[in-house]
């Protein structure tokens, strides 16, 4: 049975509070097994019979919207895909290790088209740098994310599709634990 990692948007932010116990139960209601939540920000590891990640994403998103009463964009990756994401180094080591700099990974549903790629690259500034790869965008923030032009939906707008962002440290920890 395939294993997946779900990155959910709008869990425990903006007044949408969901306990990890309830989130686990929602996945189990769908027939998922081995369900584990990782950090209370909408990261769920589970096994499912479905071999179509896209169909499973839609099914999970629909079920969560029905149960929670609001849209929950859902992005699935396999542990192998996550290992590749965690191992990708799109920026120079000195940039990543500089004081106050943080690396984030934005998960989105489809590979960004040329127009979306241009819009994301246009967000680059002294504070923000971006690298698009597959269904992820790597965002180097040179300072506080709240001071960035990307904070608060700018990345989604540029991509032209829903996305959810995680600190790269969280992504690496999940990848290491479930690889």
C-alpha positions as CSV (number, residue, x, y, z in Angstrom):
1,X,0.0,0.0,0.0
2,X,1.5,3.4,-1.0
3,X,2.6,5.8,1.7
4,X,1.9,9.5,1.3
5,X,2.7,12.8,3.1
6,X,0.0,15.3,3.0
7,X,0.7,19.0,3.4
8,X,-2.6,20.8,4.2
9,X,-3.3,24.5,3.8
10,X,-5.3,26.4,6.4
11,X,-4.9,24.0,9.4
12,X,-4.3,25.8,12.7
13,X,-3.9,29.2,11.1
14,X,-6.3,32.1,10.7
15,X,-8.7,30.9,13.3
16,X,-9.1,27.4,11.8
17,X,-8.2,25.2,14.8
18,X,-8.1,21.4,14.3
19,X,-6.7,19.0,16.9
20,X,-4.3,16.5,15.5
21,X,-6.5,13.7,17.0
22,X,-9.5,15.0,14.9
23,X,-7.3,15.3,11.8
24,X,-6.1,11.8,12.2
25,X,-9.7,10.6,12.6
26,X,-10.7,12.4,9.4
27,X,-8.0,10.6,7.4
28,X,-9.0,7.2,9.0
29,X,-12.6,7.9,7.9
30,X,-11.3,7.8,4.4
31,X,-9.9,4.4,4.9
32,X,-6.3,5.6,5.4
33,X,-4.1,3.5,7.7
34,X,-0.9,4.1,9.7
35,X,-2.0,7.8,10.0
36,X,0.4,10.0,11.9
37,X,0.4,13.8,12.2
38,X,3.6,15.7,12.3
39,X,3.6,19.1,14.0
40,X,0.2,20.8,14.4
41,X,0.4,22.6,11.1
42,X,-1.3,20.2,8.8
43,X,1.3,17.6,8.0
44,X,-0.1,14.0,7.8
45,X,1.7,10.8,6.9
46,X,-0.5,7.8,6.0
47,X,-0.9,4.7,3.8
48,X,-3.7,4.5,1.3
49,X,-4.8,2.0,-1.3
50,X,-5.1,4.7,-4.0
51,X,-2.2,4.8,-6.5
52,X,-3.5,8.1,-8.0
53,X,-2.2,10.9,-5.8
54,X,-4.2,13.5,-7.7
55,X,-7.5,11.6,-7.1
56,X,-6.6,11.1,-3.5
57,X,-5.8,14.8,-3.1
58,X,-9.3,15.7,-4.4
59,X,-10.9,13.1,-2.1
60,X,-9.1,14.3,1.0
61,X,-9.8,18.0,0.2
62,X,-13.5,17.3,-0.3
63,X,-13.8,15.2,2.9
64,X,-12.0,17.8,5.0
65,X,-14.1,20.6,3.6
66,X,-17.2,18.6,4.4
67,X,-16.0,17.9,8.0
68,X,-14.3,21.2,8.8
69,X,-16.6,23.6,6.9
70,X,-13.9,25.3,4.8
71,X,-11.7,24.6,1.9
72,X,-8.4,22.7,2.8
73,X,-6.1,22.6,-0.2
74,X,-4.2,19.3,-0.1
75,X,-0.8,18.5,-1.5
76,X,0.5,14.9,-1.5
77,X,4.0,13.7,-2.0
78,X,5.5,10.3,-1.6
79,X,8.3,9.8,0.9
80,X,10.7,9.4,-2.1
81,X,9.5,12.7,-3.6
82,X,9.9,14.3,-0.3
83,X,13.5,13.0,0.1
84,X,14.3,14.6,-3.3
85,X,12.7,17.9,-2.2
86,X,14.6,17.9,1.1
87,X,17.9,17.1,-0.6
88,X,17.5,19.8,-3.2
89,X,19.9,22.8,-2.6
90,X,18.8,25.7,-4.8
91,X,20.8,28.4,-3.0
92,X,24.4,28.8,-2.0
93,X,25.3,27.4,1.4
94,X,26.5,30.9,2.6
95,X,23.1,32.3,1.9
96,X,21.3,29.6,3.7
97,X,23.5,29.8,6.8
98,X,23.5,33.6,7.0
99,X,22.0,35.0,10.2
100,X,18.3,35.7,9.9
101,X,17.9,33.9,6.6
102,X,15.3,31.1,6.3
103,X,14.4,28.7,3.6
104,X,10.8,27.7,2.9
105,X,9.3,25.2,0.6
106,X,5.9,26.0,-1.1
107,X,3.9,23.0,-2.2
108,X,1.4,23.5,-5.0
109,X,-0.7,21.1,-7.2
110,X,0.7,21.4,-10.7
111,X,4.0,22.5,-12.3
112,X,3.9,26.2,-12.8
113,X,3.5,27.3,-16.4
114,X,5.9,29.9,-18.0
115,X,3.7,32.8,-17.0
116,X,3.5,31.8,-13.4
117,X,7.2,31.2,-13.3
118,X,7.8,34.7,-14.5
119,X,5.4,36.1,-11.9
120,X,7.2,34.2,-9.1
121,X,10.6,35.4,-10.3
122,X,9.3,38.9,-10.4
123,X,8.7,38.7,-6.7
124,X,12.5,38.5,-6.1
125,X,14.0,41.3,-4.1
126,X,16.8,42.0,-1.6
127,X,14.7,40.1,0.9
128,X,13.3,37.3,-1.2
129,X,14.8,34.8,-3.7
130,X,13.0,32.0,-5.4
131,X,13.7,28.7,-7.2
132,X,10.9,26.7,-8.9
133,X,11.3,23.0,-9.3
134,X,8.5,20.6,-10.2
135,X,5.5,21.2,-7.9
136,X,7.5,23.2,-5.4
137,X,8.9,26.6,-5.0
138,X,11.9,27.2,-2.8
139,X,11.8,30.6,-1.1
140,X,14.9,32.1,0.6
141,X,13.8,34.8,2.9
142,X,16.6,37.1,4.0
143,X,14.9,38.4,7.2
144,X,11.5,38.0,8.8
145,X,8.9,36.4,6.5
146,X,6.3,38.9,7.8
147,X,8.5,41.7,6.2
148,X,8.4,39.9,2.8
149,X,6.2,40.9,-0.1
150,X,5.4,37.2,-0.4
151,X,3.8,36.9,3.1
152,X,0.1,36.6,3.2
153,X,-0.7,35.1,-0.2
154,X,1.7,36.7,-2.5
155,X,3.2,33.4,-3.6
156,X,-0.2,31.9,-4.3
157,X,-1.2,34.9,-6.4
158,X,2.0,34.7,-8.4
159,X,1.6,30.9,-8.9
160,X,-2.0,31.3,-9.9
161,X,-3.0,28.3,-7.7
162,X,-3.3,27.3,-4.1
163,X,-0.1,26.6,-2.2
164,X,1.0,25.9,1.3
165,X,4.4,26.8,2.7
166,X,6.6,24.9,5.2
167,X,10.0,25.8,6.7
168,X,12.6,23.6,5.0
169,X,13.7,22.3,8.4
170,X,10.3,20.8,8.9
171,X,10.4,19.3,5.4
172,X,13.8,17.7,6.1
173,X,12.7,16.3,9.4
174,X,9.6,14.7,7.9
175,X,11.7,13.3,5.0
176,X,14.3,11.9,7.3
177,X,11.7,10.2,9.5
178,X,9.7,8.6,6.7
179,X,12.2,8.0,4.0
